[in-house]
Amino acid sequence: MVALDHPAPPSTPADSPTDRPADSPTDRPEARMTGRMRLVLVVLLLAQFMLAVDFSILNVALPVIGQGLGFTLGGLQWIATAFALAAAGFTLLFGRVADLVGRRRLFLGGMALLGVSSLAGGLATGPEVLMAARVAQGLATAAVTPAGLSLLTSSFPEGPLRAKALGLNGALMSAGFTTGAILGGVLTELLSWRWAFLVNVPVALAVLLVAPAVLKESRPAVRPRLDVPGAITVTGGLLALVYGLTVTGEHGWTDPTALTALAVGAALLVAFVLVERRAASPLVPVHVLKRRTVVWGNIAGLVAFVTETSLVFLMTLYLQDVLGFSPLAAGLSFGVLGAGTILGGVTASRFIGRFGARAALVSGGLLQALATLALYGLGDDRGSLALLLAATFAGGVGNMLAIVGFMVTATSGIPDGEQGMATGLATMTQQIGITMGTPIMSAVVVTAPALLDGIGLAVLVNAAIVAAGAVLSGVFLRRT
């Protein structure tokens, strides 16, 4: 097992052939996990699964929460927005903080905050307490996700074992999204919406009891200063970007507030890049931003998350507003998609071991694009349900293959001391992709006079984006 504080070789230049260790398959026999590795994997996967559940568990329960706590119709969407703003805005910062102060320390602190905030949300008696709990849950997610991923990548040596661990992580993450949609409906109908919060408490407690004995701490021998200007510009830029995208989804792309927020976000992110070039201890070293695997791995990951999360939104519209399914029935229908993503995650490590991460990105993207394109044939009767289930299953396999390929590509060749930063970048990509997808596809849907026609047009756009991302990944990540 690789110790978290074990010195790593320096990064190679961006144009060197060794800069792309994940691009080519390995001929070495598959290594075996030790018992301690399995314990580490169980703890980290349980935490990541719970975080994924949190993303979707409240979607079905929002109307009931609004009635129970007196939210206005306009304020209801902020239950989800407050979480997304905190989770996406602070991810990169916390990913670097994990490298500086210790990944286990940040992971445990984030889990404790998640447990406390979930308890507060479950016991909330008014909108103010619930909103504060959602912000705290978002901050906890921003801390735990990159810290957990960096613990995972630095606990498993680069190669088959890391690919297997990332594949299982991707499968459980996707299963968590699906489980959250189903569990939210079940808990709300059978018990109370409060259990959508309270279900986190025993899981967080179990992780906090076991993790200190299983996870190794990591921190540098000499702690560099935190890049405060970089932290301010990137966090402010991400907050403005996510806020602008959220307003866009509600009011459209011509809304002045949305356009202003997007412009401010873009300006701050450009300023962040300029700040990093001059910083003595940059939040993201410039040499990392020049690595082809980091840049194109994250672009491919952004495409994967934008398209799949927005496709779930489109199919939810189709199932509920075209076919007349109930929210719970629509959520259960996505169980097939979840099964596809689990299969893709479980088989991804073997695929990458045989063909390479680049092949996973390209093959997974093309499979997802073809499956999405098939959904253009959906009609206005329930006879189309078989096509929807088959296509979403195949698309789930392809999407998860691409996501694992993205994680392997974006974190390969990075020293252990910078894994928090690398996984922070990857997590930021994930969060932004999840946020961007729905506004983009909503804007496409409303351009058509009929809902079914709008969904069909959005499906074509979705498939085109996936196909373009797969082709570009294949071109720019090719071996030299």
C-alpha positions as a Python dict, from the first residue, in 0.01 Angstrom:
ca = {
    (1, 'M'): (0, 0, 0),
    (2, 'V'): (132, 348, -82),
    (3, 'A'): (160, 567, 227),
    (4, 'L'): (-3, 905, 194),
    (5, 'D'): (313, 1095, 291),
    (6, 'H'): (546, 892, 71),
    (7, 'P'): (759, 1118, -150),
    (8, 'A'): (660, 1113, -514),
    (9, 'P'): (870, 1184, -824),
    (10, 'P'): (837, 1531, -973),
    (11, 'S'): (588, 1592, -1249),
    (12, 'T'): (709, 1549, -1604),
    (13, 'P'): (673, 1823, -1865),
    (14, 'A'): (339, 1847, -2036),
    (15, 'D'): (472, 1747, -2377),
    (16, 'S'): (666, 1444, -2255),
    (17, 'P'): (533, 1101, -2351),
    (18, 'T'): (536, 1006, -1981),
    (19, 'D'): (284, 1282, -1919),
    (20, 'R'): (14, 1044, -2035),
    (21, 'P'): (57, 729, -1827),
    (22, 'A'): (-315, 657, -1839),
    (23, 'D'): (-335, 664, -2218),
    (24, 'S'): (-191, 321, -2276),
    (25, 'P'): (-295, -17, -2138),
    (26, 'T'): (-74, -207, -1902),
    (27, 'D'): (62, -554, -1960),
    (28, 'R'): (132, -616, -1593),
    (29, 'P'): (-75, -877, -1409),
    (30, 'E'): (-353, -727, -1203),
    (31, 'A'): (-238, -649, -847),
    (32, 'R'): (-443, -761, -550),
    (33, 'M'): (-589, -543, -278),
    (34, 'T'): (-470, -596, 76),
    (35, 'G'): (-715, -624, 364),
    (36, 'R'): (-636, -270, 473),
    (37, 'M'): (-698, -141, 122),
    (38, 'R'): (-1041, -301, 127),
    (39, 'L'): (-1123, -132, 458),
    (40, 'V'): (-1011, 205, 320),
    (41, 'L'): (-1221, 148, 11),
    (42, 'V'): (-1534, 57, 211),
    (43, 'V'): (-1508, 366, 433),
    (44, 'L'): (-1447, 607, 145),
    (45, 'L'): (-1711, 454, -81),
    (46, 'L'): (-1971, 469, 196),
    (47, 'A'): (-1901, 840, 242),
    (48, 'Q'): (-1911, 915, -131),
    (49, 'F'): (-2234, 716, -172),
    (50, 'M'): (-2400, 917, 103),
    (51, 'L'): (-2290, 1245, -56),
    (52, 'A'): (-2430, 1134, -392),
    (53, 'V'): (-2762, 1045, -228),
    (54, 'D'): (-2777, 1396, -82),
    (55, 'F'): (-2767, 1552, -429),
    (56, 'S'): (-3102, 1406, -531),
    (57, 'I'): (-3285, 1292, -219),
    (58, 'L'): (-3473, 1622, -167),
    (59, 'N'): (-3590, 1674, -526),
    (60, 'V'): (-3915, 1482, -483),
    (61, 'A'): (-3971, 1617, -130),
    (62, 'L'): (-3940, 1989, -214),
    (63, 'P'): (-4316, 2064, -250),
    (64, 'V'): (-4390, 1888, 82),
    (65, 'I'): (-4107, 2074, 257),
    (66, 'G'): (-4240, 2403, 122),
    (67, 'Q'): (-4587, 2333, 262),
    (68, 'G'): (-4454, 2213, 598),
    (69, 'L'): (-4215, 2501, 670),
    (70, 'G'): (-4388, 2787, 488),
    (71, 'F'): (-4148, 2842, 197),
    (72, 'T'): (-4270, 3071, -78),
    (73, 'L'): (-4280, 2928, -429),
    (74, 'G'): (-3983, 3143, -531),
    (75, 'G'): (-3787, 3048, -221),
    (76, 'L'): (-3836, 2675, -265),
    (77, 'Q'): (-3575, 2639, -538),
    (78, 'W'): (-3314, 2790, -304),
    (79, 'I'): (-3319, 2470, -99),
    (80, 'A'): (-3136, 2308, -388),
    (81, 'T'): (-2949, 2620, -501),
    (82, 'A'): (-2796, 2691, -158),
    (83, 'F'): (-2651, 2340, -152),
    (84, 'A'): (-2517, 2366, -508),
    (85, 'L'): (-2356, 2706, -450),
    (86, 'A'): (-2164, 2590, -143),
    (87, 'A'): (-2072, 2250, -287),
    (88, 'A'): (-1940, 2383, -618),
    (89, 'G'): (-1797, 2714, -500),
    (90, 'F'): (-1565, 2580, -231),
    (91, 'T'): (-1460, 2245, -379),
    (92, 'L'): (-1130, 2353, -537),
    (93, 'L'): (-1031, 2553, -228),
    (94, 'F'): (-1099, 2263, 7),
    (95, 'G'): (-920, 2024, -227),
    (96, 'R'): (-600, 2229, -187),
    (97, 'V'): (-659, 2278, 186),
    (98, 'A'): (-667, 1898, 217),
    (99, 'D'): (-312, 1885, 76),
    (100, 'L'): (-193, 2149, 324),
    (101, 'V'): (-361, 2062, 655),
    (102, 'G'): (-417, 1688, 610),
    (103, 'R'): (-668, 1493, 404),
    (104, 'R'): (-792, 1273, 686),
    (105, 'R'): (-840, 1575, 911),
    (106, 'L'): (-1049, 1758, 649),
    (107, 'F'): (-1240, 1440, 562),
    (108, 'L'): (-1338, 1377, 925),
    (109, 'G'): (-1424, 1744, 983),
    (110, 'G'): (-1646, 1744, 676),
    (111, 'M'): (-1823, 1425, 783),
    (112, 'A'): (-1887, 1570, 1127),
    (113, 'L'): (-2032, 1885, 971),
    (114, 'L'): (-2248, 1675, 742),
    (115, 'G'): (-2389, 1478, 1035),
    (116, 'V'): (-2463, 1788, 1244),
    (117, 'S'): (-2616, 1982, 954),
    (118, 'S'): (-2833, 1684, 855),
    (119, 'L'): (-2962, 1659, 1210),
    (120, 'A'): (-3036, 2033, 1211),
    (121, 'G'): (-3219, 2005, 878),
    (122, 'G'): (-3427, 1712, 997),
    (123, 'L'): (-3532, 1901, 1312),
    (124, 'A'): (-3584, 2240, 1140),
    (125, 'T'): (-3900, 2429, 1230),
    (126, 'G'): (-3859, 2721, 989),
    (127, 'P'): (-3707, 2817, 651),
    (128, 'E'): (-3404, 2991, 805),
    (129, 'V'): (-3276, 2684, 990),
    (130, 'L'): (-3336, 2458, 690),
    (131, 'M'): (-3148, 2693, 456),
    (132, 'A'): (-2855, 2716, 697),
    (133, 'A'): (-2850, 2336, 716),
    (134, 'R'): (-2842, 2306, 336),
    (135, 'V'): (-2553, 2553, 309),
    (136, 'A'): (-2364, 2356, 575),
    (137, 'Q'): (-2436, 2032, 389),
    (138, 'G'): (-2296, 2189, 72),
    (139, 'L'): (-1980, 2300, 253),
    (140, 'A'): (-1942, 1952, 401),
    (141, 'T'): (-1974, 1803, 53),
    (142, 'A'): (-1712, 2048, -80),
    (143, 'A'): (-1472, 1930, 192),
    (144, 'V'): (-1541, 1556, 199),
    (145, 'T'): (-1555, 1487, -176),
    (146, 'P'): (-1205, 1603, -280),
    (147, 'A'): (-1051, 1490, 50),
    (148, 'G'): (-1208, 1145, 11),
    (149, 'L'): (-1105, 1116, -353),
    (150, 'S'): (-747, 1223, -279),
    (151, 'L'): (-732, 969, 5),
    (152, 'L'): (-851, 708, -243),
    (153, 'T'): (-611, 799, -525),
    (154, 'S'): (-311, 825, -292),
    (155, 'S'): (-400, 501, -109),
    (156, 'F'): (-401, 297, -430),
    (157, 'P'): (-96, 293, -660),
    (158, 'E'): (-143, 430, -1009),
    (159, 'G'): (-248, 149, -1241),
    (160, 'P'): (-504, -136, -1218),
    (161, 'L'): (-574, -97, -844),
    (162, 'R'): (-646, 275, -868),
    (163, 'A'): (-860, 223, -1179),
    (164, 'K'): (-1058, -45, -995),
    (165, 'A'): (-1107, 179, -691),
    (166, 'L'): (-1216, 473, -907),
    (167, 'G'): (-1449, 247, -1103),
    (168, 'L'): (-1621, 130, -787),
    (169, 'N'): (-1635, 489, -661),
    (170, 'G'): (-1801, 601, -986),
    (171, 'A'): (-2049, 315, -975),
    (172, 'L'): (-2147, 388, -614),
    (173, 'M'): (-2165, 762, -684),
    (174, 'S'): (-2405, 710, -974),
    (175, 'A'): (-2602, 454, -775),
    (176, 'G'): (-2628, 717, -502),
    (177, 'F'): (-2788, 968, -738),
    (178, 'T'): (-3047, 710, -841),
    (179, 'T'): (-3099, 584, -486),
    (180, 'G'): (-3151, 941, -365),
    (181, 'A'): (-3432, 1001, -615),
    (182, 'I'): (-3604, 676, -515),
    (183, 'L'): (-3536, 703, -142),
    (184, 'G'): (-3661, 1061, -129),
    (185, 'G'): (-3996, 956, -271),
    (186, 'V'): (-4028, 652, -45),
    (187, 'L'): (-3935, 836, 276),
    (188, 'T'): (-4160, 1131, 194),
    (189, 'E'): (-4464, 912, 118),
    (190, 'L'): (-4420, 654, 396),
    (191, 'L'): (-4260, 854, 680),
    (192, 'S'): (-4172, 1224, 654),
    (193, 'W'): (-3952, 1453, 447),
    (194, 'R'): (-3744, 1498, 763),
    (195, 'W'): (-3598, 1152, 714),
    (196, 'A'): (-3437, 1271, 391),
    (197, 'F'): (-3205, 1462, 627),
    (198, 'L'): (-3199, 1230, 928),
    (199, 'V'): (-3096, 923, 727),
    (200, 'N'): (-2747, 1078, 699),
    (201, 'V'): (-2686, 1096, 1073),
    (202, 'P'): (-2619, 727, 1154),
    (203, 'V'): (-2410, 683, 839),
    (204, 'A'): (-2194, 986, 923),
    (205, 'L'): (-2153, 858, 1278),
    (206, 'A'): (-2045, 513, 1157),
    (207, 'V'): (-1784, 665, 923),
    (208, 'L'): (-1650, 890, 1201),
    (209, 'L'): (-1611, 592, 1435),
    (210, 'V'): (-1428, 370, 1185),
    (211, 'A'): (-1230, 612, 966),
    (212, 'P'): (-966, 727, 1221),
    (213, 'A'): (-842, 370, 1263),
    (214, 'V'): (-839, 296, 890),
    (215, 'L'): (-727, 613, 710),
    (216, 'K'): (-369, 744, 728),
    (217, 'E'): (-306, 1113, 774),
    (218, 'S'): (-105, 1312, 521),
    (219, 'R'): (44, 1658, 544),
    (220, 'P'): (361, 1812, 400),
    (221, 'A'): (676, 1833, 615),
    (222, 'V'): (692, 2206, 544),
    (223, 'R'): (347, 2359, 506),
    (224, 'P'): (336, 2625, 232),
    (225, 'R'): (120, 2932, 267),
    (226, 'L'): (-231, 2918, 129),
    (227, 'D'): (-273, 3119, -190),
    (228, 'V'): (-531, 3363, -52),
    (229, 'P'): (-575, 3576, -371),
    (230, 'G'): (-617, 3256, -574),
    (231, 'A'): (-865, 3118, -321),
    (232, 'I'): (-1072, 3439, -328),
    (233, 'T'): (-1083, 3469, -708),
    (234, 'V'): (-1160, 3103, -784),
    (235, 'T'): (-1420, 3069, -506),
    (236, 'G'): (-1590, 3396, -601),
    (237, 'G'): (-1579, 3300, -969),
    (238, 'L'): (-1734, 2960, -909),
    (239, 'L'): (-2004, 3103, -681),
    (240, 'A'): (-2096, 3363, -944),
    (241, 'L'): (-2091, 3105, -1222),
    (242, 'V'): (-2314, 2856, -1039),
    (243, 'Y'): (-2552, 3133, -931),
    (244, 'G'): (-2575, 3261, -1288),
    (245, 'L'): (-2647, 2914, -1422),
    (246, 'T'): (-2913, 2860, -1157),
    (247, 'V'): (-3088, 3189, -1240),
    (248, 'T'): (-3062, 3101, -1610),
    (249, 'G'): (-3247, 2775, -1549),
    (250, 'E'): (-3528, 2967, -1381),
    (251, 'H'): (-3555, 3284, -1595),
    (252, 'G'): (-3375, 3205, -1921),
    (253, 'W'): (-3050, 3311, -2086),
    (254, 'T'): (-3158, 3672, -2141),
    (255, 'D'): (-3215, 3753, -1773),
    (256, 'P'): (-2993, 4052, -1675),
    (257, 'T'): (-2909, 3907, -1332),
    (258, 'A'): (-2800, 3577, -1485),
    (259, 'L'): (-2587, 3746, -1752),
    (260, 'T'): (-2423, 3973, -1493),
    (261, 'A'): (-2342, 3682, -1264),
    (262, 'L'): (-2200, 3476, -1552),
    (263, 'A'): (-1986, 3771, -1667),
    (264, 'V'): (-1853, 3830, -1314),
    (265, 'G'): (-1781, 3460, -1277),
    (266, 'A'): (-1591, 3446, -1605),
    (267, 'A'): (-1389, 3758, -1515),
    (268, 'L'): (-1292, 3621, -1173),
    (269, 'L'): (-1187, 3286, -1320),
    (270, 'V'): (-967, 3463, -1575),
    (271, 'A'): (-821, 3667, -1288),
    (272, 'F'): (-757, 3341, -1103),
    (273, 'V'): (-544, 3207, -1389),
    (274, 'L'): (-343, 3532, -1395),
    (275, 'V'): (-297, 3523, -1016),
    (276, 'E'): (-171, 3164, -1028),
    (277, 'R'): (103, 3257, -1275),
    (278, 'R'): (255, 3497, -1019),
    (279, 'A'): (178, 3320, -690),
    (280, 'A'): (470, 3177, -491),
    (281, 'S'): (255, 2884, -368),
    (282, 'P'): (-33, 2871, -618),
    (283, 'L'): (-362, 2702, -539),
    (284, 'V'): (-326, 2521, -873),
    (285, 'P'): (33, 2520, -1005),
    (286, 'V'): (60, 2645, -1362),
    (287, 'H'): (249, 2333, -1469),
    (288, 'V'): (-56, 2126, -1371),
    (289, 'L'): (-288, 2346, -1578),
    (290, 'K'): (-58, 2285, -1876),
    (291, 'R'): (-81, 1907, -1852),
    (292, 'R'): (-278, 1767, -2142),
    (293, 'T'): (-421, 1487, -1928),
    (294, 'V'): (-550, 1733, -1667),
    (295, 'V'): (-702, 1976, -1918),
    (296, 'W'): (-863, 1729, -2157),
    (297, 'G'): (-949, 1480, -1885),
    (298, 'N'): (-1151, 1747, -1705),
    (299, 'I'): (-1311, 1868, -2029),
    (300, 'A'): (-1424, 1513, -2102),
    (301, 'G'): (-1555, 1481, -1746),
    (302, 'L'): (-1746, 1808, -1779),
    (303, 'V'): (-1915, 1678, -2094),
    (304, 'A'): (-2004, 1349, -1922),
    (305, 'F'): (-2170, 1518, -1624),
    (306, 'V'): (-2342, 1795, -1823),
    (307, 'T'): (-2504, 1548, -2061),
    (308, 'E'): (-2605, 1267, -1827),
    (309, 'T'): (-2752, 1485, -1551),
    (310, 'S'): (-2941, 1694, -1807),
    (311, 'L'): (-3065, 1375, -1975),
    (312, 'V'): (-3215, 1267, -1643),
    (313, 'F'): (-3393, 1604, -1633),
    (314, 'L'): (-3524, 1556, -1989),
    (315, 'M'): (-3644, 1203, -1919),
    (316, 'T'): (-3811, 1320, -1598),
    (317, 'L'): (-4005, 1577, -1803),
    (318, 'Y'): (-4094, 1307, -2053),
    (319, 'L'): (-4209, 1052, -1795),
    (320, 'Q'): (-4412, 1294, -1581),
    (321, 'D'): (-4541, 1557, -1826),
    (322, 'V'): (-4577, 1349, -2142),
    (323, 'L'): (-4655, 997, -2013),
    (324, 'G'): (-4819, 1109, -1687),
    (325, 'F'): (-4604, 910, -1443),
    (326, 'S'): (-4605, 1001, -1073),
    (327, 'P'): (-4277, 1135, -924),
    (328, 'L'): (-4218, 804, -745),
    (329, 'A'): (-4284, 599, -1058),
    (330, 'A'): (-4051, 823, -1258),
    (331, 'G'): (-3783, 783, -994),
    (332, 'L'): (-3818, 405, -999),
    (333, 'S'): (-3782, 409, -1379),
    (334, 'F'): (-3432, 547, -1338),
    (335, 'G'): (-3334, 232, -1152),
    (336, 'V'): (-3247, 86, -1494),
    (337, 'L'): (-3012, 379, -1560),
    (338, 'G'): (-2856, 317, -1219),
    (339, 'A'): (-2802, -50, -1305),
    (340, 'G'): (-2625, 53, -1626),
    (341, 'T'): (-2393, 291, -1444),
    (342, 'I'): (-2308, 27, -1184),
    (343, 'L'): (-2219, -219, -1460),
    (344, 'G'): (-2008, 47, -1631),
    (345, 'G'): (-1825, 132, -1310),
    (346, 'V'): (-1755, -229, -1216),
    (347, 'T'): (-1618, -320, -1561),
    (348, 'A'): (-1430, 6, -1622),
    (349, 'S'): (-1109, -99, -1448),
    (350, 'R'): (-1072, -411, -1663),
    (351, 'F'): (-1150, -212, -1976),
    (352, 'I'): (-892, 53, -1885),
    (353, 'G'): (-636, -211, -1792),
    (354, 'R'): (-672, -368, -2136),
    (355, 'F'): (-730, -69, -2364),
    (356, 'G'): (-628, 242, -2168),
    (357, 'A'): (-810, 542, -2019),
    (358, 'R'): (-821, 727, -2351),
    (359, 'A'): (-1010, 436, -2507),
    (360, 'A'): (-1253, 442, -2212),
    (361, 'L'): (-1326, 811, -2267),
    (362, 'V'): (-1382, 767, -2640),
    (363, 'S'): (-1572, 436, -2631),
    (364, 'G'): (-1786, 536, -2334),
    (365, 'G'): (-1872, 871, -2491),
    (366, 'L'): (-1965, 720, -2827),
    (367, 'L'): (-2182, 452, -2661),
    (368, 'Q'): (-2357, 720, -2457),
    (369, 'A'): (-2406, 935, -2769),
    (370, 'L'): (-2565, 648, -2965),
    (371, 'A'): (-2791, 554, -2674),
    (372, 'T'): (-2898, 917, -2634),
    (373, 'L'): (-2964, 952, -3005),
    (374, 'A'): (-3198, 650, -2987),
    (375, 'L'): (-3417, 845, -2743),
    (376, 'Y'): (-3516, 1077, -3028),
    (377, 'G'): (-3759, 801, -3126),
    (378, 'L'): (-3970, 838, -2810),
    (379, 'G'): (-4342, 892, -2873),
    (380, 'D'): (-4634, 1019, -2670),
    (381, 'D'): (-4759, 677, -2556),
    (382, 'R'): (-4631, 433, -2295),
    (383, 'G'): (-4523, 189, -2563),
    (384, 'S'): (-4203, 396, -2583),
    (385, 'L'): (-4109, 298, -2229),
    (386, 'A'): (-3913, -9, -2346),
    (387, 'L'): (-3698, 210, -2572),
    (388, 'L'): (-3637, 455, -2289),
    (389, 'L'): (-3529, 181, -2047),
    (390, 'A'): (-3299, 7, -2297),
    (391, 'A'): (-3138, 333, -2412),
    (392, 'T'): (-3084, 472, -2064),
    (393, 'F'): (-2929, 142, -1952),
    (394, 'A'): (-2680, 144, -2242),
    (395, 'G'): (-2617, 516, -2196),
    (396, 'G'): (-2549, 460, -1826),
    (397, 'V'): (-2283, 199, -1909),
    (398, 'G'): (-2114, 436, -2155),
    (399, 'N'): (-2139, 738, -1926),
    (400, 'M'): (-1979, 562, -1630),
    (401, 'L'): (-1704, 420, -1851),
    (402, 'A'): (-1628, 777, -1961),
    (403, 'I'): (-1643, 912, -1603),
    (404, 'V'): (-1396, 656, -1470),
    (405, 'G'): (-1173, 724, -1771),
    (406, 'F'): (-1192, 1094, -1685),
    (407, 'M'): (-1096, 1039, -1319),
    (408, 'V'): (-804, 812, -1409),
    (409, 'T'): (-681, 1053, -1677),
    (410, 'A'): (-718, 1370, -1469),
    (411, 'T'): (-535, 1229, -1163),
    (412, 'S'): (-262, 1020, -1328),
    (413, 'G'): (98, 1137, -1316),
    (414, 'I'): (23, 1381, -1029),
    (415, 'P'): (245, 1349, -718),
    (416, 'D'): (75, 1230, -398),
    (417, 'G'): (133, 1572, -242),
    (418, 'E'): (-88, 1733, -508),
    (419, 'Q'): (-363, 1472, -526),
    (420, 'G'): (-599, 1688, -318),
    (421, 'M'): (-561, 1967, -572),
    (422, 'A'): (-605, 1725, -866),
    (423, 'T'): (-916, 1564, -718),
    (424, 'G'): (-1041, 1910, -621),
    (425, 'L'): (-1022, 2008, -987),
    (426, 'A'): (-1202, 1688, -1087),
    (427, 'T'): (-1470, 1739, -823),
    (428, 'M'): (-1516, 2101, -931),
    (429, 'T'): (-1565, 1973, -1286),
    (430, 'Q'): (-1829, 1731, -1159),
    (431, 'Q'): (-2016, 1997, -960),
    (432, 'I'): (-2019, 2251, -1243),
    (433, 'G'): (-2129, 1986, -1491),
    (434, 'I'): (-2420, 1884, -1271),
    (435, 'T'): (-2520, 2252, -1237),
    (436, 'M'): (-2483, 2344, -1605),
    (437, 'G'): (-2676, 2057, -1763),
    (438, 'T'): (-3033, 2142, -1667),
    (439, 'P'): (-3023, 2516, -1761),
    (440, 'I'): (-2871, 2436, -2100),
    (441, 'M'): (-3130, 2172, -2187),
    (442, 'S'): (-3416, 2379, -2041),
    (443, 'A'): (-3323, 2658, -2280),
    (444, 'V'): (-3335, 2413, -2571),
    (445, 'V'): (-3669, 2260, -2471),
    (446, 'V'): (-3854, 2593, -2457),
    (447, 'T'): (-3757, 2679, -2817),
    (448, 'A'): (-4012, 2427, -2951),
    (449, 'P'): (-4389, 2489, -2947),
    (450, 'A'): (-4470, 2139, -2810),
    (451, 'L'): (-4304, 1976, -2509),
    (452, 'L'): (-4233, 1645, -2684),
    (453, 'D'): (-4073, 1829, -2977),
    (454, 'G'): (-3861, 2033, -2737),
    (455, 'I'): (-3745, 1720, -2556),
    (456, 'G'): (-3658, 1560, -2889),
    (457, 'L'): (-3452, 1862, -2995),
    (458, 'A'): (-3272, 1868, -2660),
    (459, 'V'): (-3194, 1496, -2696),
    (460, 'L'): (-3028, 1564, -3032),
    (461, 'V'): (-2821, 1849, -2883),
    (462, 'N'): (-2726, 1627, -2590),
    (463, 'A'): (-2611, 1346, -2819),
    (464, 'A'): (-2411, 1589, -3034),
    (465, 'I'): (-2229, 1729, -2728),
    (466, 'V'): (-2137, 1378, -2609),
    (467, 'A'): (-2013, 1272, -2953),
    (468, 'A'): (-1805, 1590, -2991),
    (469, 'G'): (-1651, 1541, -2648),
    (470, 'A'): (-1559, 1179, -2726),
    (471, 'V'): (-1397, 1268, -3060),
    (472, 'L'): (-1202, 1563, -2919),
    (473, 'S'): (-1081, 1352, -2626),
    (474, 'G'): (-955, 1091, -2867),
    (475, 'V'): (-772, 1352, -3077),
    (476, 'F'): (-607, 1557, -2801),
    (477, 'L'): (-520, 1266, -2572),
    (478, 'R'): (-365, 1058, -2847),
    (479, 'R'): (-20, 917, -2781),
    (480, 'T'): (276, 1082, -2953),
}
